[in-house]
């Protein structure tokens, strides 16, 4: 049974056409944000701003929308005047309670909003400060048996603190760092047969004489690559766009990187 807590969350979602602001309250520890447009399924990171004083808790859960499997990530957890951040695995079949805890060396929060990010790429759970995913890391923990992450929550670990969050709805996958070659949690799915990337501005790299295996490896070790096209003559073109403009080409196929699945 989830720990009960009072929680106010102010959610601000920015879109190209118009701004949409919403607010809500809840008494559960893990407040799911997908209902308010913060969907992370298929992505590798999330960026947001948070305001609070201490004992802030984030959650990464999956594959289903429940709190029985995933990771609890605490920020500014106050203990005896010291502040800690931690990652704790939640898993009914896991032996013990795998976790990592880091002394922050001071409070990261005050009554103002501050930017933070969380990523779950390369089978590693990370949380950091700032607007650039991968920089100013606060806590990091690698899980060789990583749980499929599909949902993001926010709450208060002490069942008393009010926490506020706001964010901009963006393509989080664009912030994926390069993967190491041995990572087997990712595969490429044929998204559009007989299609090519239409605009050169959507292409970040191009090479000739490539096999499909060559092109996959090149994308995996290239920062921000999340898809590619491969022609029958071996021309490999990488893209960092979630939805690049594509056009018909019978001799080319478009593939997109997918996470935590099997082909």
C-alpha positions in Angstrom: 0.0 0.0 0.0 1.4 3.3 -1.0 2.4 5.8 1.7 -0.1 8.6 1.9 1.0 12.2 1.5 -0.4 15.7 0.8 0.9 16.9 -2.5 0.2 19.9 -4.6 1.5 19.8 -8.2 1.3 22.7 -10.5 1.7 21.5 -14.1 2.5 23.9 -16.9 2.5 22.5 -20.4 3.8 24.6 -23.3 2.8 23.8 -26.9 3.5 25.6 -30.2 -0.1 26.9 -30.7 -1.1 27.9 -27.1 -0.1 27.6 -23.5 -2.1 25.2 -21.3 -1.8 25.5 -17.5 -3.3 23.0 -15.0 -3.2 22.4 -11.3 -4.2 19.4 -9.2 -3.8 17.9 -5.7 -3.5 14.3 -4.5 -2.9 12.3 -1.3 -0.8 9.5 -2.8 2.9 9.2 -2.6 3.5 8.6 -6.3 1.4 11.1 -8.5 1.4 9.9 -12.1 2.0 12.8 -14.5 1.1 11.1 -17.8 -2.5 12.2 -17.2 -1.3 15.8 -17.6 0.7 15.3 -20.8 4.1 14.3 -19.3 4.4 10.9 -21.1 7.8 9.2 -21.2 6.9 5.9 -22.9 9.6 5.1 -25.5 11.8 8.0 -24.3 15.1 8.0 -22.4 15.0 11.1 -20.3 12.7 13.8 -18.9 13.4 17.5 -18.0 11.4 19.5 -15.5 11.5 22.3 -12.9 10.8 21.6 -9.3 10.0 23.8 -6.3 10.0 22.5 -2.7 12.1 22.5 0.4 13.1 18.8 1.0 12.1 15.2 0.7 11.1 15.3 -2.9 10.5 11.9 -4.6 10.3 11.0 -8.2 9.3 7.6 -9.6 10.1 5.7 -12.8 7.7 2.8 -13.2 6.7 0.1 -15.7 5.9 -1.8 -17.7 2.4 -1.3 -16.4 1.0 1.8 -14.7 1.6 0.7 -11.1 4.1 1.4 -8.4 5.0 -2.3 -7.8 8.0 -2.2 -10.2 10.4 0.6 -10.9 12.6 3.1 -9.2 12.1 5.7 -6.4 14.5 8.6 -6.8 14.7 11.0 -3.8 16.0 14.6 -3.9 16.9 16.7 -0.9 16.1 14.0 1.5 16.9 15.6 4.9 18.5 13.5 7.7 20.0 15.1 10.7 20.8 18.3 8.9 22.4 16.6 5.9 20.8 16.3 2.5 20.9 13.1 0.4 19.8 11.9 -3.0 19.1 8.3 -3.7 17.9 5.7 -6.2 16.0 2.7 -4.8 14.7 -0.2 -6.9 11.2 -1.3 -6.2 10.6 -4.9 -7.4 8.6 -7.6 -5.7 10.9 -10.4 -7.0 14.2 -8.6 -6.3 16.3 -9.9 -3.4 16.8 -7.2 -0.8 16.4 -3.5 -1.7 19.1 -2.5 -4.2 19.9 1.2 -4.0 22.6 3.9 -4.0 22.7 7.0 -1.9 24.8 10.2 -2.3 25.4 13.0 0.2 24.5 16.2 -1.8 26.7 18.4 0.4 23.9 20.9 1.0 20.3 21.7 0.0 19.5 21.9 -3.7 16.1 23.4 -3.3 14.5 26.7 -2.0 11.1 28.5 -2.6 12.1 29.1 -6.3 11.8 26.7 -9.3 15.0 24.9 -10.3 15.6 22.7 -13.4 16.4 19.0 -13.0 16.5 16.0 -15.3 16.2 12.2 -15.0 17.4 9.6 -17.5 17.3 5.8 -17.7 19.6 5.3 -20.7 22.3 2.6 -21.0 20.6 0.6 -18.2 21.6 3.4 -15.8 19.3 5.6 -13.7 20.6 9.1 -13.3 19.4 12.4 -11.9 21.0 15.8 -12.4 20.7 19.6 -12.1 20.3 22.0 -15.0 18.8 21.8 -18.4 21.3 19.6 -20.2 20.7 15.9 -19.7 23.9 14.2 -18.7 25.5 17.1 -17.0 25.7 18.1 -13.3 24.9 14.6 -12.2 23.6 14.3 -8.6 23.1 10.5 -8.4 23.7 7.6 -10.7 23.1 3.9 -10.4 23.5 1.1 -13.0 21.0 -1.8 -12.9 22.1 -4.7 -15.1 18.5 -6.0 -14.9 16.8 -2.7 -15.6 13.0 -2.5 -15.4 11.1 -1.3 -18.4 10.3 2.4 -17.7 7.1 3.8 -19.1 5.7 6.2 -16.4 6.9 9.1 -14.4 5.6 10.2 -10.9 6.3 12.9 -8.4 5.6 12.8 -4.6 7.0 13.6 -1.1 9.0 10.9 0.7 8.1 12.3 4.1 4.3 12.2 3.6 4.1 15.9 4.5 6.1 18.2 2.1 4.3 20.1 -0.6 6.1 19.7 -4.0 5.5 21.8 -7.1 6.6 20.8 -10.6 6.3 22.4 -14.0 7.7 21.3 -17.4 7.7 21.9 -21.1 6.4 19.0 -23.2 9.4 18.1 -25.5 10.8 15.2 -27.3 12.9 13.7 -24.5 14.5 11.2 -26.9 16.5 13.9 -28.4 18.6 14.0 -25.2 19.7 10.4 -25.5 23.5 10.2 -25.2 25.5 7.7 -27.3 25.2 4.1 -26.2 28.0 1.7 -25.6 28.1 -1.1 -28.2 27.4 -3.9 -25.7 24.0 -2.4 -24.6 21.3 -4.9 -25.6 18.3 -3.1 -24.3 17.7 -1.3 -27.6 16.7 -2.4 -31.1 15.7 -0.8 -34.4 12.3 -1.2 -35.8 11.4 -0.8 -39.4 9.0 2.2 -39.3 8.6 3.0 -43.0 9.5 0.8 -45.9 10.2 2.5 -49.1 10.8 5.9 -47.4 13.7 8.3 -47.1 14.5 11.3 -45.0 13.4 14.2 -47.1 15.3 17.2 -45.8 19.1 17.3 -45.4 18.6 19.4 -42.3 17.2 16.3 -40.6 20.3 14.3 -41.3 23.2 14.4 -38.8 25.6 11.9 -40.5 25.9 10.1 -43.8 28.1 7.2 -45.0 28.3 4.9 -48.0 29.0 1.2 -48.3 27.2 0.3 -45.1 25.3 -2.9 -44.1 22.3 -2.7 -41.8 24.6 -3.9 -38.9 27.1 -1.1 -39.7 24.3 1.5 -39.8 22.9 0.3 -36.4 26.3 0.4 -34.8 26.9 3.9 -36.2 23.6 5.2 -34.8 24.1 3.6 -31.4 27.5 5.2 -30.9 26.5 8.6 -32.3 25.1 11.1 -29.7 21.4 11.9 -30.2 20.9 9.4 -33.1 17.4 7.9 -32.8 16.9 6.6 -36.4 18.3 6.0 -39.8 17.6 5.2 -43.4 19.5 2.6 -45.4 19.3 2.3 -49.1 19.8 -0.9 -51.2 23.1 0.5 -52.3 24.4 0.9 -48.7 23.9 4.6 -48.1 23.3 5.1 -44.3 21.8 8.4 -43.1 21.3 9.1 -39.4 18.7 11.5 -37.9 18.2 13.0 -34.4 14.6 13.9 -35.2 11.6 12.2 -33.5 9.5 12.7 -36.6 11.7 13.7 -39.6 9.9 14.6 -42.8 10.0 11.5 -45.0 9.2 10.9 -48.7 8.8 8.0 -51.0 11.8 6.1 -52.2 11.4 2.5 -53.2 15.1 1.7 -52.6 15.3 3.0 -49.0 13.9 2.0 -45.6 13.5 4.1 -42.5 14.3 2.6 -39.0 13.7 4.0 -35.6 15.4 3.2 -32.3 13.1 1.5 -29.7 13.8 0.8 -26.1 13.3 -2.1 -23.6 11.8 -4.5 -26.1 12.6 -7.4 -28.3 12.4 -7.2 -32.1 
